[in-house]
Amino acid sequence: MTPRPFTGLKDGGKVVVLGSVNVDLIVSAFRLPNAGETVEGRGLVRQLGGKGANQAVGAVRAGAACTLLAAVGSDVEGATMTATLQDYGVDVSKMIPVGLPTGAALVATSPHDNQIIVVAGANSKVDAGLVKSVEVMPGDICLTQMETPVSAATAFFNMGQSAGATTVLNAAPASMAARELLPLCDILVVNEAELFLLAGADEGLNDAALLSYRDRMGMSGRQALVATIGADGLAIVRSGSVLRIPGHKVDVIDTTGAGDCFCGYLAAGLARGDDLATAAIEANAAGSIAVQTVGAAASIPDRSAVLERLRQCSA
C-alpha cells in the first residue's frame, strides 16, 4: 500500500491519542480454552494493534484528523506498523523509534470473548517528553488508555486541560493505576469489569448503582462517565442522571478492538462538535459493525457505513 500523507485538520478540532502500538497475533476459535485445555483454531492473523493505534485509526475512520503519540521499536515491526498507520491517514510524525522491540499482543478470540497477553516493549518508553512534542488547542480531544506509563498520561492530560482541550480516559486494560488519572479527565470510558474495579463495588448496572459508582470514584459535577455494556449498549452517567443508549442486535464474530473502535469514534464526534450523547450513539453503532469482522484496527468501519446503519435503524 502507498502511504497517504497527513494533510492537516479537517472540520472541527483534532484528536490527539497518546497510546500503544502493537503487532497483534490473532488466533480465532469457536470457543476459548479452559486452563490446561487445547481447542482447534480457525485462523491465524498478524496485524496492527495496540489500543493507541486502534483508537487513532477509529478517529480517522470516523472523519477526524488524528495525531498519534507513541513509541515503536527500531525494528521491522516498528517500521511496518508506522507505515500501516500512515496509510490509514493517521499523523505519525510524533511517533518515535526506541531501543526496545515493538510491543506485541497475543490475542485468542471467539464469538463470545477474547483473551489477550500484551508485551509492552517500546510502549514502556512513552514519556512526558513525547507529550511536549505536540501542540494542543481549544476544541481538540486528548484521548489515552492504560497501555503506556501513567506519568506520560498525567503530563498529557495536564497539557490538554491547560490548553482548553477535552480529556478522555479509556481506563483499559483494567488497572487501579487509572484512579490517578480520574481527576484529570473530563470523560471516563469503561466497560463493566473496569467500572467495578475502579469503583470498588459490583452492585449491578441499574441506574442507582451507576450513580453510586460515579460517587465512589469521586467524580465531580463537570465529569461524565460512559459505561459500555456489551450487547446492551451503554450508559452516560452524569451527576444525578443516567442516559441509556441501547445496543444493536448483530451476529458477533470477534469482539477484539470493539472498545477501541468506540473510543476512536467517540473522540472524533466530540472533535467535530457533537454533544456527548450524539457522539456516543455513532460510536455505539460503529462498535456493533466492528464485532462482525475479525481483528482490531482492520475491523473498524468507515463513517459512511456507520451512518447507513443508523439510517436503517431510524427508518
Secondary structure, 3 states (H helix, E strand, C coil): CCCCCCCCCCCCCCEEEECCCEEEEEEEECCCCCCCCCCCEEEEEEEEECHHHHHHHHHHHCCCCEEEECEEECCHHHHHHHHHHHHHCCECCCCEEECCCCEEEEEEECCCCEEEEEECHHHHHCCHHHHCCCCCCCCCEEEECCCCCHHHHHHHHHHHHHHCCEEEEECCCCCHHHHHCHHHCCEEEECHHHHHHHHCCCCCCCHHHHHHHHHHCCCCCCCEEEEECHHHCEEEEECCEEEEECCCCCCCCCCCCHHHHHHHHHHHHHHHCCCHHHHHHHHHHHHHHHCCCCCCHHHCCCHHHHHHHHHHHHC
